[in-house]
Amino acid sequence: MASRNTHRPSTLIGLVITGLLATAVAPGAAAQEIGQEQQQLYPPESLDTPTMNWALGLGGGVSRKPYAGSDMKAHITPLLMYQNDWVSINGLGGALKLPSYGPFQFRLSVRYGGGYKADDTAVLNGMEDRKGSLWIGPQVTWRSDVGNLSAEWLGDAMGNSKGQQMKLQFDHNFRVGGLSIRPRVGVTWLNDNYVDYYYGVTAPEATAVRPTYLGQATTNVEVGVRVAYPLAPDQVVSVDIGSTRLGSGITSSPLVDKARQVSVRLGYLVRF
């Protein structure tokens, strides 16, 4: 256990710089994919062991955005994780580990995501680009034999959208032979500022086929399952399949023609 408390500062600094560089070279949608890959394929607690300091790997998959005209796209992204007793770095996100209370674990989460460019699809032509943001807020998780129930609030720390997100998720991990299977169900509430920024249409952006739209707060519902298998004590492969039903505040937007987002992700991670 002592090894978890004796990490050299240079190692942590190097990993933080690597994450920041990844943000710089993978703006917008690409950077968001990196964050999504890590959060779904390798939740922080899945690798939180006394012997795991950091891990590197490769993820990929197929997904489609809800904007009209978007196609299923394949992508490959790097995976980066770091864990110690105080912090967790997970791709373009991370968390400060706060003191636990019984079965309740508390964290201050930081993530990067959101945004699009006007040339991403035809329906966005003539729109102003929407910027991604850092999202920061508290998270509490109740762990029990029945499963894990987590609640998280995130706010736009960069002020691009002035958006807020609140997520409630339940998951349960069980084993079948060497497989680790983690089904989940979650609901995410998005405030009106969030929906208006990413799915709204302002008067200068409106056209004959793209009327103005003022986004309203909405709730998305997600179901999914993650399956992981250890190839060796320090190597893990994972697959994650997820489906999100978008709320009416999003589906009513003239930019959107899909009520559901489906994604399939694959990952390979080596722990050091």
C-alpha positions as a printed Julia matrix, in Angstrom:
272×3 Matrix{Float64}:
   0.0     0.0     0.0
   2.91    2.37    0.66
   3.64    2.54   -3.07
   0.45    4.56   -3.6
   1.76    7.38   -1.45
   5.29    7.7    -2.84
   4.7     8.78   -6.45
   7.26   11.23   -7.77
   5.72   14.65   -8.49
   7.37   14.66  -11.91
   5.33   11.63  -12.93
   2.03   13.32  -12.06
   3.1    16.6   -13.7
   4.07   14.76  -16.87
   0.73   13.02  -17.06
  -1.18   16.25  -16.49
   0.81   17.91  -19.29
   0.07   14.94  -21.56
  -3.64   15.36  -20.91
  -3.5    19.1   -21.6
  -1.61   18.52  -24.84
  -4.23   15.99  -25.89
  -6.87   18.67  -25.36
  -4.91   21.12  -27.5
  -4.4    18.77  -30.42
  -7.9    17.27  -30.31
 -10.34   20.19  -30.09
 -14.12   20.03  -30.25
 -15.7    16.7   -31.08
 -12.42   14.76  -31.09
 -11.56   15.89  -27.57
 -15.06   15.06  -26.4
 -14.67   11.53  -27.78
 -11.51   11.04  -25.69
 -13.41   11.93  -22.55
 -16.36    9.71  -23.41
 -14.15    6.75  -24.26
 -12.45    6.84  -20.87
 -15.53    7.43  -18.74
 -17.48    4.53  -20.25
 -14.72    2.03  -20.98
 -12.73    2.51  -17.79
 -14.56    4.2   -14.91
 -11.98    5.35  -12.33
 -13.03    2.78   -9.73
 -12.56   -0.09  -12.21
  -8.76    0.29  -11.97
  -8.48    1.69   -8.45
  -6.19   -0.96   -6.99
  -3.21   -0.67   -4.61
  -0.78   -1.55   -7.41
  -2.17    0.76  -10.15
  -0.46    4.13  -10.48
  -1.11    4.93  -14.13
  -2.22    3.28  -17.35
  -2.08    3.89  -21.08
  -4.06    2.41  -23.92
  -6.06    2.86  -27.07
  -9.81    3.17  -27.56
 -12.08    3.33  -30.55
 -15.63    2.87  -31.65
 -18.55    4.17  -33.67
 -21.07    6.82  -32.71
 -23.37    9.39  -34.28
 -24.33   12.88  -33.17
 -28.0    13.87  -33.09
 -27.58   16.76  -35.57
 -29.45   16.26  -38.84
 -27.31   14.73  -41.55
 -24.74   13.28  -39.16
 -23.49    9.82  -40.06
 -22.09    7.04  -37.94
 -18.39    7.79  -37.6
 -15.52    5.6   -36.48
 -12.8     7.05  -34.29
  -9.63    6.03  -32.49
  -8.45    7.88  -29.37
  -5.6     7.54  -26.86
  -6.46    6.5   -23.31
  -4.7     7.86  -20.25
  -5.36    7.17  -16.57
  -3.63    8.05  -13.32
  -4.66    7.17   -9.76
  -3.39    7.86   -6.29
  -5.01    8.44   -2.91
  -5.95   12.04   -3.71
  -6.54   12.45   -7.42
  -7.84   10.53  -10.41
  -6.95   11.6   -13.97
  -9.12   10.02  -16.63
  -8.4    11.22  -20.16
  -9.54   14.83  -20.48
 -11.2    14.67  -17.09
 -10.3    13.99  -13.52
 -11.37   14.25   -9.92
 -10.13   15.33   -6.54
 -10.89   12.56   -4.05
 -12.58   13.93   -0.95
 -12.94   12.1     2.4
 -15.45    9.25    2.39
 -18.21    8.76    4.93
 -19.21    5.13    5.43
 -20.48    3.79    2.09
 -20.53    7.3     0.57
 -17.63    8.5    -1.57
 -17.22   12.17   -2.5
 -15.31   13.73   -5.37
 -14.87   17.05   -7.13
 -15.08   16.18  -10.83
 -13.57   17.97  -13.84
 -14.39   17.05  -17.44
 -14.08   18.49  -20.94
 -16.81   18.15  -23.54
 -19.39   19.69  -25.82
 -19.1    21.82  -28.92
 -19.39   21.61  -32.69
 -18.12   23.36  -35.81
 -20.42   24.8   -38.43
 -18.95   22.51  -41.09
 -19.62   19.33  -39.13
 -22.86   18.75  -41.08
 -25.01   20.64  -43.62
 -27.7    21.68  -41.12
 -25.05   23.62  -39.15
 -23.81   25.64  -42.15
 -24.09   29.31  -41.27
 -24.22   28.64  -37.54
 -21.64   30.06  -35.16
 -19.25   27.42  -33.83
 -20.13   26.2   -30.35
 -17.18   25.82  -28.01
 -16.48   22.92  -25.7
 -16.0    23.67  -22.01
 -14.54   22.44  -18.77
 -17.31   21.11  -16.55
 -16.68   21.14  -12.81
 -18.79   20.02   -9.87
 -19.33   17.63   -6.95
 -20.12   13.93   -7.16
 -21.31   11.53   -4.47
 -21.52    7.74   -4.88
 -23.24    5.3    -2.57
 -21.7     1.84   -2.86
 -23.5    -1.26   -1.63
 -23.89   -4.96   -2.42
 -26.96   -4.07   -4.46
 -25.04   -1.69   -6.72
 -23.67    1.83   -7.02
 -25.88    4.92   -7.02
 -24.15    8.15   -8.02
 -25.29   11.75   -8.28
 -23.29   14.48   -9.98
 -23.72   18.18  -10.73
 -21.5    19.91  -13.3
 -21.36   23.56  -14.29
 -19.69   25.26  -17.25
 -16.51   26.64  -15.67
 -15.54   28.54  -18.85
 -18.88   30.3   -19.2
 -19.32   29.45  -22.87
 -22.84   28.1   -22.44
 -23.54   28.96  -18.78
 -24.94   25.44  -18.78
 -25.56   23.01  -15.96
 -25.84   19.22  -15.93
 -27.17   16.94  -13.22
 -26.85   13.17  -13.56
 -28.21   10.29  -11.5
 -26.92    6.82  -12.39
 -27.26    3.31  -11.04
 -24.89    0.5   -12.03
 -23.99   -2.93  -10.74
 -20.84   -4.91  -11.43
 -20.89   -8.7   -11.41
 -18.63  -11.43  -12.73
 -19.23  -14.37  -15.03
 -16.06  -16.41  -15.2
 -13.3   -13.97  -16.07
 -15.72  -11.36  -17.42
 -16.64   -8.23  -15.5
 -20.13   -7.05  -16.57
 -21.47   -3.65  -15.52
 -24.97   -2.68  -16.73
 -26.14    0.88  -16.02
 -29.12    3.16  -16.28
 -28.98    6.91  -15.86
 -30.88   10.15  -16.31
 -29.22   13.49  -17.12
 -30.95   16.84  -16.68
 -29.66   19.74  -18.8
 -30.66   23.3   -18.02
 -32.11   25.68  -20.61
 -28.79   27.49  -21.12
 -27.06   24.22  -22.03
 -29.78   23.17  -24.5
 -30.05   26.65  -26.0
 -26.29   26.95  -26.57
 -25.76   23.55  -28.21
 -29.16   23.04  -29.9
 -30.68   26.52  -30.17
 -30.86   28.75  -33.28
 -30.48   32.52  -32.91
 -32.22   35.04  -35.15
 -29.04   35.79  -37.22
 -28.57   32.03  -37.74
 -32.15   31.35  -38.85
 -33.02   30.43  -42.45
 -36.16   29.36  -44.29
 -35.51   25.74  -43.32
 -33.88   26.46  -39.96
 -36.2    28.62  -37.84
 -35.14   30.27  -34.61
 -35.26   27.99  -31.61
 -34.87   28.82  -27.94
 -33.72   25.7   -26.1
 -35.6    24.47  -23.05
 -34.36   22.39  -20.12
 -34.66   18.68  -20.79
 -33.82   15.21  -19.48
 -31.99   12.42  -21.34
 -32.26    8.75  -20.39
 -29.37    6.33  -20.95
 -28.97    2.57  -20.71
 -25.78    0.67  -21.37
 -23.47   -2.14  -20.44
 -19.7    -2.43  -20.12
 -17.92   -5.77  -20.39
 -14.23   -6.11  -19.44
 -11.84   -9.02  -19.62
  -8.27   -9.22  -18.22
  -5.81  -10.5   -20.81
  -3.13  -10.48  -18.09
  -2.84   -9.02  -14.56
  -1.84   -5.67  -16.05
  -3.89   -5.67  -19.28
  -7.63   -5.14  -19.75
  -9.84   -5.11  -22.84
 -13.32   -3.61  -22.66
 -16.38   -3.06  -24.8
 -19.16   -0.62  -23.98
 -22.55   -0.37  -25.69
 -24.83    2.53  -24.84
 -28.09    4.07  -25.99
 -29.39    7.52  -24.98
 -32.97    8.7   -25.47
 -32.83   12.48  -25.96
 -35.31   14.73  -24.19
 -37.91   16.84  -25.98
 -35.93   20.04  -25.43
 -33.3    18.63  -27.79
 -35.47   16.7   -30.26
 -37.65   19.79  -30.85
 -34.64   21.67  -32.21
 -34.58   22.17  -36.01
 -30.93   21.09  -35.88
 -31.86   17.6   -34.67
 -33.47   14.71  -36.52
 -32.65   11.84  -34.18
 -34.27   11.01  -30.87
 -31.68    8.43  -29.88
 -27.9     8.22  -29.78
 -26.23    4.81  -29.96
 -22.53    4.14  -29.45
 -20.18    1.16  -29.39
 -16.72    1.56  -27.87
 -13.72   -0.76  -27.61
 -10.62   -0.29  -25.51
  -7.3    -1.83  -24.54
  -5.46   -0.61  -21.44
  -2.09   -1.5   -19.89
  -1.52   -0.72  -16.21
   1.91    0.25  -14.84
